[in-house]
Amino acid sequence: MSINSTINALIADVLNLNEDEVNGELSPENTEYWDSMAHLTMVTAIEEECDVKLTMNDVQSIKCVDDIYQIVQKYMA
């Protein structure tokens, strides 16, 4: 499973979506359940699953799923 697929699965679980509904453009603006609590839950799940530690700047810079992909890739490289 690719890292993006893993991230998609985590996001789908947190936001109560089907995995096929998760794409790079998904954001709080177009997703009913992506609120501040879900945002922090996603970050925690991603940190645990991907064995990375995001900075506060990373967390605050996440505006869509594409941002999550890019941030995690930065730490996985």
C-alpha positions in Angstrom: 0.0 0.0 0.0 1.4 3.4 -1.0 1.8 6.2 1.6 -1.0 8.2 -0.1 -3.3 5.1 0.1 -2.5 4.8 3.8 -3.3 8.5 4.3 -6.5 8.2 2.3 -7.6 5.3 4.5 -6.9 7.2 7.7 -8.7 10.3 6.5 -11.7 8.3 5.3 -11.9 6.7 8.8 -11.7 10.0 10.6 -14.1 11.8 8.4 -16.5 8.8 8.0 -16.1 8.7 4.3 -15.5 5.9 1.7 -11.9 5.8 0.7 -12.9 6.5 -2.9 -14.3 9.9 -1.8 -10.8 11.0 -0.5 -8.7 12.9 -3.1 -6.1 15.6 -3.0 -8.7 18.4 -3.3 -10.7 17.3 -0.2 -10.6 20.1 2.3 -12.5 21.5 5.3 -14.4 23.8 2.8 -15.9 20.9 0.9 -16.2 18.3 3.6 -18.9 18.4 6.2 -17.0 16.6 9.0 -13.6 18.2 8.6 -13.6 20.5 11.6 -10.8 21.4 14.0 -11.2 18.2 16.1 -11.1 16.0 13.0 -8.1 17.9 11.8 -6.2 17.1 15.0 -7.4 13.5 14.9 -6.1 13.1 11.4 -2.8 14.6 12.2 -2.4 12.3 15.2 -3.4 9.2 13.2 -1.0 10.1 10.4 1.9 10.7 12.8 1.3 7.3 14.5 0.8 5.3 11.3 3.6 7.0 9.2 6.0 7.3 12.2 6.5 11.0 11.6 6.2 14.1 13.8 4.6 17.2 12.2 5.5 20.6 13.4 2.9 23.2 14.4 3.6 25.0 11.2 3.0 21.8 9.2 -0.3 21.2 11.0 -1.5 24.8 10.5 -0.5 24.7 6.8 -2.8 21.8 6.0 -5.6 23.2 3.8 -6.4 20.1 1.8 -5.3 16.4 1.4 -2.6 17.3 -1.2 -0.9 19.3 1.6 -0.9 16.3 3.8 0.6 14.2 1.0 3.4 16.7 0.5 4.2 17.2 4.2 4.4 13.5 4.9 6.5 12.9 1.8 8.9 15.5 3.1 9.5 13.5 6.3 9.6 10.1 4.5 12.3 11.2 2.0 
